[in-house]
Amino acid sequence: MSAIVIDGKEIAKQIRIATKKRALKLIERGIQPTLAVILVGEDPASEIYVRNKENACGRCEIRFQMIKMPEDTTQDQLHAEIERLNTDPAVHGILIQSPLPKQLDERAALRLVDVKKDVDGFHVLNAGALMLGEPGLVAGTPEGCIELLKVSGVPLDGANAVVIGRSNIVGKPMAMLLLRENCTVTICHSHTKDIADFIRRADIVIAAMRQPNFVKARMIKPGAAVIDVGTHRLSDGTVCGDVDFDEVSQVAGWITPSPGGVGPMTVAVLMRHTVDAAEAYAG
């Protein structure tokens, strides 16, 4: 058996095309969708991620603003910049690039972002809305994972789903979105005993535990859908995910590669959320 490889790049491209069309309609009305990204410090990986977002904005007719702040930025200075963007009617989406320097409290900063401009979906009110099944902006990576499953025709209703990882960014919101689709959801983590037994019973596996090549073929139920959220650069320069792709692709029914699977979707959903926020502002 050889799995269907889910092409995240192509699905993300279709999202960007649809997002661009919506952005152009807003521009015709005199509203320029705008995303502001706050980057604190000189982290090379963060600079790459921000550049990717800037490029995506360009493809979607979204104006991009980068606010670069020095490594020694104080909490008060960061909060002042967030408040400035909150009150700027020309800015529709605000993103704080993670990680922040150690002296800064990221949770406090995220809570300060206007909930309507929280295009990353990390604000406590948006997280609470997701928990209660109410409207709100949702974390981009989990939303992208759901879209990959739906577009690929993976049956969700009644499926047994296992989420490996319990982070606030991926694991927890992922579980909530799967529940919305009527899946039966189990969250596994570093303290889960006999984790392979849980994974082996799953129709859908979401791997987001930040361990390279952790998920092996022996853990996967034949025909299961496997979504790999992880991305790791190994010592030999190669890139892999949390799933051993070569092994698991011989057992699974569907699988995402890493890179080229979830990553492009996260950025594409961020673009869509920025236009969502601009449309909400426009009434």
Backbone bond lengths (Angstrom), bond angles and torsions (degrees), N, CA, C in turn:
res aa  C-N    CA-C-N  psi(-1)  N-CA   C-N-CA  omega(-1)  CA-C   N-CA-C  phi
1 M - - - 1.464 - - 1.523 109.66 -
2 S 1.291 117.32 136.69 1.460 121.76 176.85 1.516 108.68 -126.81
3 A 1.332 116.37 130.25 1.460 121.41 -172.94 1.523 112.07 -72.18
4 I 1.335 115.09 153.60 1.461 121.06 168.10 1.521 107.22 -74.26
5 V 1.326 116.54 123.57 1.466 120.80 179.22 1.529 108.45 -86.04
6 I 1.313 116.05 118.28 1.463 121.83 -178.14 1.527 108.81 -79.97
7 D 1.312 116.49 120.20 1.456 122.38 -175.43 1.526 110.24 -88.55
8 G 1.341 116.33 92.58 1.456 120.36 -179.31 1.517 113.02 -64.54
9 K 1.317 117.34 -31.11 1.463 120.30 179.79 1.525 110.97 -63.42
10 E 1.325 117.30 -43.57 1.462 120.32 -178.12 1.522 111.36 -70.15
11 I 1.331 116.98 -42.20 1.462 120.01 179.64 1.526 109.97 -65.54
12 A 1.333 116.90 -39.54 1.462 120.65 176.64 1.521 110.95 -63.36
13 K 1.303 116.75 -37.47 1.469 120.97 178.42 1.525 110.38 -60.20
14 Q 1.329 116.86 -42.72 1.464 120.16 179.47 1.526 111.12 -65.19
15 I 1.331 117.32 -36.11 1.463 120.19 176.20 1.521 110.25 -64.10
16 R 1.332 116.31 -42.92 1.471 120.26 -179.90 1.524 111.41 -63.46
17 I 1.328 117.12 -39.18 1.466 120.30 178.97 1.527 110.53 -61.88
18 A 1.339 115.61 -46.25 1.469 119.71 179.38 1.531 110.80 -65.45
19 T 1.317 116.75 -38.76 1.466 121.33 -179.87 1.524 110.92 -65.82
20 K 1.320 117.07 -40.77 1.461 121.50 179.03 1.525 110.41 -61.02
21 K 1.331 117.48 -42.56 1.455 120.83 179.47 1.526 110.81 -60.05
22 R 1.324 116.20 -42.57 1.465 119.98 179.36 1.530 110.77 -67.69
23 A 1.336 116.11 -38.55 1.462 119.88 179.07 1.529 111.28 -63.36
24 L 1.324 116.21 -41.10 1.464 120.14 -179.62 1.530 111.48 -64.38
25 K 1.318 116.81 -35.31 1.464 119.81 176.98 1.528 110.77 -64.62
26 L 1.340 116.20 -39.32 1.456 119.51 177.08 1.526 111.12 -66.01
27 I 1.328 115.81 -40.85 1.461 120.10 -179.72 1.530 110.38 -62.31
28 E 1.329 116.62 -37.02 1.463 120.47 176.92 1.526 111.53 -61.26
29 R 1.332 115.46 -26.93 1.467 120.87 178.92 1.523 111.97 -90.41
30 G 1.324 116.25 3.25 1.459 120.04 178.56 1.517 114.49 88.54
31 I 1.327 116.96 14.32 1.464 121.18 179.79 1.527 108.66 -115.08
32 Q 1.320 117.67 115.76 1.453 122.91 -179.74 1.533 109.16 -96.50
33 P 1.349 118.01 106.85 1.470 119.10 177.20 1.524 110.51 -55.95
34 T 1.336 115.98 132.54 1.460 120.55 -173.07 1.526 110.81 -136.19
35 L 1.332 114.98 132.59 1.461 122.33 175.69 1.522 108.63 -114.58
36 A 1.330 116.41 127.19 1.467 121.95 175.63 1.524 109.03 -109.41
37 V 1.323 116.17 129.04 1.464 121.96 179.74 1.518 108.79 -117.22
38 I 1.326 115.97 127.39 1.460 121.55 176.67 1.529 108.17 -97.37
39 L 1.321 116.29 121.55 1.458 122.65 178.62 1.523 108.11 -118.69
40 V 1.323 115.97 117.82 1.466 121.16 -178.70 1.522 109.09 -109.14
41 G 1.331 117.13 124.28 1.455 120.89 177.03 1.513 112.97 92.78
42 E 1.336 114.68 -165.55 1.463 121.45 -171.23 1.529 112.41 -124.37
43 D 1.318 118.52 33.04 1.462 120.72 -178.59 1.533 110.19 -68.70
44 P 1.351 118.29 118.82 1.471 120.28 -175.69 1.524 113.56 -60.68
45 A 1.336 117.06 -40.59 1.468 119.84 -179.62 1.521 110.50 -63.85
46 S 1.328 116.71 -41.28 1.461 120.18 179.23 1.519 111.00 -63.31
47 E 1.329 116.82 -38.29 1.458 120.21 178.99 1.522 111.37 -63.52
48 I 1.345 116.90 -36.62 1.470 120.76 176.72 1.526 110.04 -65.80
49 Y 1.338 116.21 -45.59 1.463 119.81 -179.59 1.524 111.21 -61.01
50 V 1.332 116.31 -41.49 1.461 119.91 179.64 1.523 110.53 -65.49
51 R 1.327 116.64 -39.69 1.467 120.28 178.37 1.528 110.71 -62.23
52 N 1.335 116.67 -39.92 1.469 120.31 177.54 1.524 111.04 -61.51
53 K 1.309 116.42 -39.19 1.460 120.44 178.95 1.532 110.86 -68.87
54 E 1.324 115.69 -37.88 1.460 119.36 177.24 1.530 110.91 -63.16
55 N 1.323 116.35 -42.70 1.465 120.14 178.45 1.524 111.16 -63.43
56 A 1.328 116.51 -40.60 1.461 120.33 179.07 1.523 110.74 -64.74
57 C 1.321 117.18 -39.55 1.466 120.42 176.68 1.522 110.60 -58.51
58 G 1.321 115.62 -42.49 1.460 119.65 179.95 1.517 112.34 -61.11
59 R 1.327 116.51 -37.02 1.466 119.99 -179.63 1.525 112.09 -74.83
60 C 1.328 116.70 -18.60 1.470 120.50 -176.09 1.523 113.27 -108.25
61 E 1.330 117.72 10.16 1.481 122.44 -179.13 1.526 111.60 60.43
62 I 1.337 115.37 34.52 1.464 121.28 175.54 1.522 108.65 -105.30
63 R 1.325 116.51 131.32 1.464 119.24 177.57 1.523 109.35 -73.98
64 F 1.333 115.89 136.66 1.465 121.83 -176.86 1.516 110.03 -113.26
65 Q 1.320 115.74 130.55 1.465 121.07 174.21 1.520 108.69 -121.44
66 M 1.324 117.61 126.36 1.461 119.80 173.48 1.516 109.21 -109.71
67 I 1.319 115.21 125.25 1.448 121.20 175.75 1.522 106.63 -105.27
68 K 1.318 116.85 105.13 1.457 121.80 -177.37 1.520 108.76 -96.09
69 M 1.332 115.26 123.92 1.460 120.83 -177.74 1.528 109.19 -119.45
70 P 1.334 117.97 148.52 1.462 120.71 -175.52 1.526 113.75 -69.20
71 E 1.325 115.36 161.71 1.473 122.47 -177.92 1.521 112.06 -56.69
72 D 1.344 117.51 -34.18 1.461 121.07 -175.95 1.529 113.19 -91.58
73 T 1.326 116.99 20.28 1.465 121.49 177.51 1.530 110.45 -55.66
74 T 1.323 116.78 136.86 1.466 120.78 177.54 1.530 110.77 -89.67
75 Q 1.323 115.88 165.39 1.453 120.51 178.14 1.526 110.87 -60.57
76 D 1.332 116.56 -41.62 1.468 120.24 179.92 1.527 111.15 -63.22
77 Q 1.324 116.71 -40.00 1.465 120.03 179.35 1.527 111.09 -65.73
78 L 1.336 115.97 -41.49 1.466 120.10 178.46 1.525 110.09 -64.16
79 H 1.326 116.15 -44.18 1.467 119.86 -179.57 1.521 111.37 -63.76
80 A 1.314 116.66 -37.07 1.461 119.75 179.23 1.525 110.82 -64.18
81 E 1.326 117.42 -38.21 1.460 120.89 179.22 1.528 110.60 -68.78
82 I 1.322 116.69 -39.81 1.469 120.47 177.38 1.525 110.25 -62.52
83 E 1.327 116.44 -44.43 1.459 120.24 -179.93 1.532 110.85 -62.98
84 R 1.329 116.53 -37.43 1.466 119.40 177.88 1.523 110.58 -61.85
85 L 1.329 116.91 -43.72 1.464 120.97 -179.96 1.526 111.09 -69.94
86 N 1.330 116.66 -35.09 1.466 120.00 177.76 1.524 111.77 -58.11
87 T 1.322 115.60 -37.52 1.469 120.09 -174.47 1.526 112.76 -94.07
88 D 1.317 117.70 -0.85 1.464 121.62 179.60 1.533 108.94 -85.66
89 P 1.335 118.91 110.50 1.467 120.72 -177.06 1.528 113.14 -67.32
90 A 1.329 117.23 -15.48 1.466 120.06 179.94 1.529 112.34 -83.64
91 V 1.336 117.38 -9.27 1.471 122.08 179.30 1.522 108.79 -104.43
92 H 1.334 115.97 125.86 1.468 120.14 -176.92 1.528 113.06 -107.37
93 G 1.322 116.70 -25.56 1.450 121.10 179.42 1.518 110.51 -131.55
94 I 1.342 116.29 137.52 1.465 122.01 177.97 1.519 108.52 -124.29
95 L 1.318 115.65 130.34 1.458 121.10 179.22 1.523 108.78 -130.56
96 I 1.332 116.66 130.67 1.461 122.25 174.82 1.523 107.58 -102.24
97 Q 1.322 116.42 112.57 1.459 120.04 -175.89 1.531 110.37 -69.57
98 S 1.308 115.22 126.60 1.457 122.38 179.02 1.529 109.59 -99.29
99 P 1.345 118.16 149.17 1.474 127.82 1.63 1.517 112.11 -85.19
100 L 1.341 114.30 156.64 1.455 120.94 173.99 1.529 109.83 -92.40
101 P 1.318 118.13 157.73 1.472 120.28 173.49 1.527 111.45 -54.07
102 K 1.316 116.28 154.58 1.466 122.13 -170.59 1.520 114.19 -60.54
103 Q 1.326 117.41 -27.34 1.463 119.00 -176.83 1.521 112.80 -76.53
104 L 1.341 117.18 -6.80 1.462 120.54 -175.03 1.526 111.31 -104.06
105 D 1.322 115.33 141.32 1.466 122.99 177.85 1.530 107.85 -92.35
106 E 1.330 115.82 104.35 1.463 119.93 -175.76 1.519 111.73 -67.28
107 R 1.319 117.43 -39.76 1.468 120.00 -179.36 1.528 111.01 -61.29
108 A 1.317 116.10 -42.93 1.463 119.43 179.85 1.525 110.55 -63.14
109 A 1.322 116.02 -39.22 1.469 119.66 179.78 1.525 110.64 -66.80
110 L 1.320 117.12 -43.62 1.463 120.52 -178.83 1.525 111.56 -63.59
111 R 1.322 116.87 -36.09 1.460 119.96 179.73 1.523 112.64 -68.98
112 L 1.328 115.85 -19.46 1.454 119.88 -179.13 1.528 112.44 -82.38
113 V 1.337 117.21 -21.80 1.467 120.86 -178.92 1.534 109.66 -63.65
114 D 1.314 116.57 135.54 1.465 121.81 174.99 1.529 108.75 -53.68
115 V 1.317 116.84 124.24 1.459 121.03 -174.63 1.530 111.89 -58.60
116 K 1.335 117.39 -28.51 1.462 121.01 179.73 1.531 112.18 -77.40
117 K 1.342 116.15 -16.65 1.465 120.98 178.83 1.528 111.76 -106.09
118 D 1.328 116.90 6.05 1.465 122.92 -176.60 1.527 110.04 -80.83
119 V 1.332 116.37 72.06 1.465 120.74 -173.16 1.531 112.87 -69.96
120 D 1.328 117.31 -14.79 1.470 120.65 174.32 1.529 111.58 -80.84
121 G 1.330 117.38 -16.85 1.460 120.53 179.49 1.517 114.23 73.08
122 F 1.356 117.50 25.19 1.466 121.04 -175.88 1.525 113.53 -97.47
123 H 1.339 117.52 -11.30 1.457 119.92 -178.88 1.526 109.85 -62.22
124 V 1.340 115.89 144.89 1.465 120.27 -176.98 1.532 111.41 -59.49
125 L 1.337 118.08 -31.77 1.463 120.09 179.57 1.527 111.37 -72.43
126 N 1.326 117.66 -37.85 1.463 119.34 175.70 1.526 111.05 -68.82
127 A 1.340 116.64 -38.11 1.465 119.80 176.45 1.523 110.53 -63.46
128 G 1.338 116.33 -39.98 1.460 119.99 178.24 1.514 112.15 -66.98
129 A 1.339 116.86 -38.55 1.464 120.34 177.70 1.530 110.48 -62.10
130 L 1.325 116.99 -39.59 1.463 120.32 177.48 1.524 110.52 -62.33
131 M 1.327 116.64 -43.59 1.459 120.92 179.69 1.528 111.33 -60.11
132 L 1.338 116.70 -38.54 1.464 121.08 -176.89 1.517 113.51 -89.14
133 G 1.349 116.77 -2.74 1.459 120.33 -179.29 1.506 113.62 74.90
134 E 1.339 116.58 25.82 1.455 121.06 179.51 1.521 110.38 -100.71
135 P 1.340 118.01 162.48 1.466 120.18 -179.17 1.521 111.84 -62.85
136 G 1.313 115.98 146.90 1.457 121.42 178.11 1.513 109.87 169.95
137 L 1.328 116.07 168.68 1.451 120.84 177.12 1.528 109.15 -78.92
138 V 1.331 115.79 136.22 1.467 122.53 -173.06 1.526 108.93 -112.41
139 A 1.324 116.28 146.94 1.464 120.73 176.90 1.532 110.27 -51.73
140 G 1.330 116.08 134.03 1.460 121.43 -169.68 1.512 115.20 -66.20
141 T 1.333 117.30 -39.73 1.467 118.89 -177.39 1.525 112.03 -64.94
142 P 1.332 119.83 -49.77 1.471 119.05 177.38 1.532 112.91 -61.03
143 E 1.335 116.92 -40.33 1.466 118.94 178.39 1.530 110.42 -62.40
144 G 1.332 115.76 -40.18 1.461 119.61 177.16 1.515 112.44 -63.09
145 C 1.320 117.27 -38.22 1.469 121.03 178.30 1.524 111.24 -62.39
146 I 1.323 116.27 -43.78 1.467 120.00 178.43 1.522 110.03 -60.94
147 E 1.324 116.45 -42.02 1.463 119.72 -179.34 1.527 111.06 -64.40
148 L 1.331 117.21 -40.35 1.468 120.41 176.83 1.520 110.87 -58.25
149 L 1.322 116.66 -43.65 1.465 120.88 -179.94 1.526 111.12 -64.91
150 K 1.330 116.54 -45.42 1.465 120.13 -177.16 1.521 112.06 -66.16
151 V 1.326 116.34 -48.54 1.458 120.21 -178.09 1.532 110.95 -62.03
152 S 1.329 116.31 -32.17 1.463 120.89 -178.13 1.518 113.25 -83.04
153 G 1.322 116.88 -3.37 1.461 120.09 176.69 1.508 114.70 79.98
154 V 1.328 117.58 21.50 1.467 120.54 178.68 1.533 108.76 -74.57
155 P 1.337 118.90 125.47 1.473 120.76 179.03 1.532 110.45 -64.59
156 L 1.326 116.14 126.70 1.461 120.63 -178.38 1.524 112.69 -107.02
157 D 1.315 117.22 -39.75 1.466 121.05 -174.74 1.526 110.35 -61.07
158 G 1.335 115.77 118.09 1.456 120.64 178.15 1.514 115.13 81.56
159 A 1.333 118.15 -0.18 1.465 120.86 -177.33 1.528 110.75 -72.59
160 N 1.327 116.14 148.93 1.457 121.92 171.42 1.526 107.98 -86.08
161 A 1.321 116.42 119.57 1.464 120.81 -176.78 1.523 109.60 -119.35
162 V 1.309 116.11 137.25 1.461 122.10 174.91 1.520 108.74 -118.14
163 V 1.319 116.01 125.78 1.460 122.70 174.06 1.521 107.31 -105.16
164 I 1.321 116.73 120.62 1.469 120.49 179.13 1.519 107.60 -98.91
165 G 1.312 115.74 107.26 1.458 121.64 -175.34 1.515 110.32 123.17
166 R 1.327 116.34 141.77 1.476 120.32 -174.94 1.528 112.55 -128.39
167 S 1.325 117.23 29.86 1.462 120.37 -179.36 1.526 110.79 -69.03
168 N 1.335 115.18 158.21 1.458 120.06 176.55 1.519 111.90 -71.45
169 I 1.335 116.69 -21.32 1.459 121.58 -176.35 1.522 112.12 -83.83
170 V 1.340 116.87 -37.86 1.467 120.21 -176.19 1.525 112.07 -123.86
171 G 1.315 117.37 -61.19 1.464 120.83 -169.06 1.515 115.09 -56.33
172 K 1.328 116.68 -54.59 1.467 119.89 -176.35 1.532 112.69 -66.49
173 P 1.357 118.61 -50.47 1.473 117.03 177.94 1.528 112.67 -64.35
174 M 1.323 117.44 -30.89 1.464 120.57 177.43 1.523 110.38 -60.66
175 A 1.326 115.83 -44.24 1.462 120.22 179.52 1.520 111.11 -62.11
176 M 1.334 116.85 -40.78 1.461 120.25 -179.57 1.529 111.36 -65.45
177 L 1.335 117.00 -40.75 1.468 119.96 179.58 1.525 111.15 -67.21
178 L 1.316 117.50 -37.43 1.466 120.09 177.09 1.531 110.71 -66.05
179 L 1.329 116.78 -36.82 1.465 119.83 175.87 1.525 110.88 -62.82
180 R 1.326 116.76 -37.70 1.466 120.29 177.10 1.521 111.64 -59.93
181 E 1.339 115.78 -29.94 1.464 120.84 -179.88 1.528 111.92 -90.07
182 N 1.338 116.65 12.86 1.467 123.39 176.36 1.524 113.00 68.57
183 C 1.341 116.58 27.64 1.463 119.82 170.99 1.528 109.29 -81.15
184 T 1.330 115.50 157.52 1.460 122.04 168.44 1.518 106.40 -96.33
185 V 1.338 117.06 118.06 1.458 120.87 -165.22 1.519 112.24 -113.56
186 T 1.320 114.89 134.67 1.461 123.08 171.73 1.524 108.23 -120.20
187 I 1.332 116.43 132.06 1.465 120.56 173.95 1.520 108.76 -103.20
188 C 1.325 116.49 122.68 1.459 122.07 175.10 1.523 109.37 -106.95
189 H 1.332 115.81 154.61 1.468 119.91 -177.53 1.521 109.65 -155.19
190 S 1.321 116.62 -169.60 1.471 120.36 -172.31 1.528 113.53 -65.75
191 H 1.320 117.98 -18.20 1.466 120.48 179.41 1.528 112.69 -101.82
192 T 1.327 117.16 3.42 1.468 120.35 179.54 1.526 109.73 -70.55
193 K 1.324 116.16 128.94 1.468 120.58 177.60 1.530 109.42 -84.44
194 D 1.333 116.07 140.69 1.475 121.89 178.66 1.525 110.95 52.91
195 I 1.313 116.34 50.65 1.467 121.42 -174.99 1.523 112.17 -58.60
196 A 1.324 117.25 -33.02 1.470 120.20 -178.84 1.520 111.37 -62.62
197 D 1.340 117.27 -32.22 1.464 120.02 179.77 1.530 111.23 -65.71
198 F 1.337 116.38 -38.77 1.467 119.87 177.70 1.528 110.15 -66.44
199 I 1.318 116.10 -45.26 1.465 120.11 -177.21 1.522 110.60 -63.15
200 R 1.327 116.71 -39.91 1.465 121.73 -174.90 1.522 112.52 -64.24
201 R 1.328 117.86 -22.28 1.465 121.02 -179.28 1.525 112.60 -91.15
202 A 1.323 117.33 -1.85 1.472 120.75 -170.82 1.526 112.64 -86.98
203 D 1.332 114.69 139.19 1.473 120.80 169.93 1.528 110.51 -81.63
204 I 1.349 115.54 -27.16 1.469 121.95 179.52 1.518 107.57 -132.47
205 V 1.325 116.48 130.09 1.465 121.95 177.81 1.526 108.31 -121.42
206 I 1.331 115.87 124.51 1.459 121.74 173.72 1.530 106.72 -110.13
207 A 1.321 117.25 111.37 1.465 121.83 -175.80 1.516 109.90 -97.97
208 A 1.334 116.70 110.66 1.471 121.34 -177.75 1.528 109.32 -144.03
209 M 1.354 115.43 54.58 1.466 119.26 -176.13 1.521 113.55 -111.41
210 R 1.346 117.11 -0.03 1.464 122.42 175.92 1.529 111.98 62.97
211 Q 1.308 116.83 41.12 1.461 121.66 174.63 1.524 108.63 -130.01
212 P 1.329 118.59 115.64 1.464 120.52 -175.35 1.519 113.33 -60.28
213 N 1.344 114.78 131.72 1.471 122.73 175.04 1.523 113.43 55.23
214 F 1.335 116.44 32.69 1.472 120.20 -177.98 1.526 112.11 -68.83
215 V 1.329 116.70 -43.28 1.469 120.93 -175.33 1.531 109.37 -82.93
216 K 1.339 115.22 120.78 1.458 121.83 -177.74 1.529 110.56 -109.45
217 A 1.312 115.71 165.18 1.468 121.20 -177.21 1.520 111.94 -58.68
218 R 1.333 117.63 -36.64 1.472 120.68 -177.29 1.532 112.27 -64.77
219 M 1.338 117.04 -16.50 1.465 121.03 -179.52 1.524 112.79 -88.54
220 I 1.323 117.52 -12.07 1.459 121.14 -168.40 1.521 112.56 -101.58
221 K 1.316 114.95 133.39 1.462 121.51 173.50 1.529 108.94 -70.26
222 P 1.320 118.63 130.58 1.466 119.54 179.18 1.531 112.07 -53.72
223 G 1.338 115.83 129.47 1.462 120.98 179.29 1.497 114.94 89.24
224 A 1.342 118.55 -2.08 1.468 120.94 -178.57 1.525 111.35 -69.93
225 A 1.324 115.67 156.95 1.468 121.88 173.64 1.523 108.31 -93.61
226 V 1.325 116.53 129.20 1.467 121.37 -176.10 1.533 108.83 -122.63
227 I 1.320 115.95 117.58 1.468 122.70 179.58 1.528 107.83 -109.06
228 D 1.323 116.03 119.23 1.464 122.29 -174.92 1.523 109.65 -102.53
229 V 1.332 116.36 109.67 1.456 121.61 -177.90 1.536 111.63 -87.68
230 G 1.323 117.69 -20.99 1.455 121.37 -173.12 1.523 113.74 -75.30
231 T 1.325 115.65 152.39 1.458 122.90 171.66 1.524 107.97 -142.57
232 H 1.321 117.14 124.71 1.458 121.68 -176.59 1.525 109.43 -137.75
233 R 1.317 116.50 136.92 1.461 121.08 172.20 1.518 108.01 -99.23
234 L 1.333 116.24 118.64 1.456 121.85 -176.47 1.528 110.79 -83.97
235 S 1.324 115.20 169.98 1.468 120.60 -175.98 1.522 112.84 -62.02
236 D 1.352 116.49 -25.33 1.467 119.28 179.63 1.537 112.31 -86.65
237 G 1.328 116.38 4.04 1.457 120.46 177.99 1.510 114.70 92.81
238 T 1.327 118.50 -10.28 1.460 120.88 179.26 1.523 110.36 -78.78
239 V 1.330 115.11 159.56 1.461 121.40 -179.24 1.524 109.19 -115.24
240 C 1.318 116.76 136.07 1.467 120.88 177.75 1.521 108.77 -140.65
241 G 1.322 115.73 175.80 1.449 121.17 178.15 1.512 111.88 -110.76
242 D 1.327 116.10 -161.34 1.462 121.59 175.38 1.526 111.69 -78.91
243 V 1.329 116.03 -11.47 1.468 122.38 -176.51 1.533 109.12 -110.65
244 D 1.316 115.88 136.18 1.470 120.51 173.58 1.532 107.28 -75.06
245 F 1.318 115.62 92.39 1.465 121.44 -170.51 1.524 112.30 -58.03
246 D 1.315 117.81 -47.40 1.472 121.03 -176.19 1.520 111.64 -58.78
247 E 1.328 116.32 -42.01 1.467 120.51 179.44 1.526 111.61 -72.16
248 V 1.329 115.22 -53.82 1.467 120.86 -169.72 1.524 111.50 -68.09
249 S 1.314 117.46 -31.22 1.468 120.08 -179.29 1.526 111.98 -64.67
250 Q 1.330 117.84 -16.35 1.460 120.78 177.63 1.532 112.66 -84.93
251 V 1.331 116.18 -7.98 1.475 121.33 -176.94 1.529 112.00 -118.41
252 A 1.307 116.43 -39.77 1.467 121.23 -174.34 1.524 111.79 -69.60
253 G 1.340 114.68 162.78 1.468 120.15 173.89 1.516 111.28 -88.93
254 W 1.344 116.06 -35.84 1.458 123.17 177.56 1.528 107.31 -138.18
255 I 1.310 117.66 148.36 1.463 120.99 178.25 1.527 109.81 -155.14
256 T 1.322 116.12 145.13 1.465 120.70 173.37 1.524 108.92 -99.21
257 P 1.313 117.57 140.49 1.462 120.20 173.23 1.526 110.14 -78.82
258 S 1.308 116.37 165.04 1.461 121.53 171.12 1.516 108.42 -143.31
259 P 1.344 116.09 113.26 1.470 128.93 6.97 1.533 112.77 -80.10
260 G 1.334 115.54 173.18 1.458 121.13 174.78 1.507 114.66 102.19
261 G 1.332 116.90 3.63 1.458 119.73 -179.87 1.513 111.69 -111.22
262 V 1.334 115.86 -88.06 1.464 121.30 -175.14 1.524 112.15 -75.29
263 G 1.328 117.82 -37.26 1.467 121.22 -174.61 1.520 114.89 -51.23
264 P 1.337 118.70 -52.39 1.465 119.27 178.76 1.522 113.19 -60.64
265 M 1.329 116.72 -30.77 1.460 120.25 -179.67 1.524 111.52 -68.74
266 T 1.329 116.68 -37.99 1.461 120.19 -179.81 1.526 110.65 -58.83
267 V 1.324 116.68 -44.80 1.463 121.05 -179.53 1.529 110.55 -69.74
268 A 1.335 117.08 -40.82 1.463 120.46 -179.61 1.531 111.13 -63.43
269 V 1.323 116.91 -40.31 1.468 120.23 178.57 1.524 110.30 -66.97
270 L 1.326 117.11 -36.95 1.463 120.24 175.72 1.523 111.05 -58.45
271 M 1.337 116.99 -42.00 1.468 120.56 177.12 1.530 110.34 -62.21
272 R 1.313 115.85 -44.62 1.469 120.02 179.84 1.527 110.67 -61.26
273 H 1.331 116.79 -42.14 1.456 119.94 179.77 1.527 111.88 -63.95
274 T 1.321 116.57 -35.57 1.470 119.57 178.90 1.537 109.92 -64.00
275 V 1.314 116.66 -41.97 1.462 119.43 177.53 1.537 110.35 -70.30
276 D 1.330 118.02 -36.27 1.464 121.06 173.65 1.533 110.01 -54.38
277 A 1.344 115.04 -47.60 1.464 120.07 -177.77 1.521 111.03 -66.05
278 A 1.342 116.49 -37.94 1.468 119.92 178.67 1.519 110.58 -66.48
279 E 1.330 117.16 -40.46 1.465 120.70 178.05 1.524 110.93 -64.46
280 A 1.347 116.13 -39.89 1.467 119.52 178.48 1.525 110.21 -63.45
281 Y 1.316 116.21 -40.27 1.476 120.86 177.52 1.532 110.49 -62.65
282 A 1.338 114.85 -39.11 1.470 119.95 -178.03 1.522 112.32 -73.30
283 G 1.319 116.69 -11.71 1.452 119.77 177.84 1.500 113.40 84.75
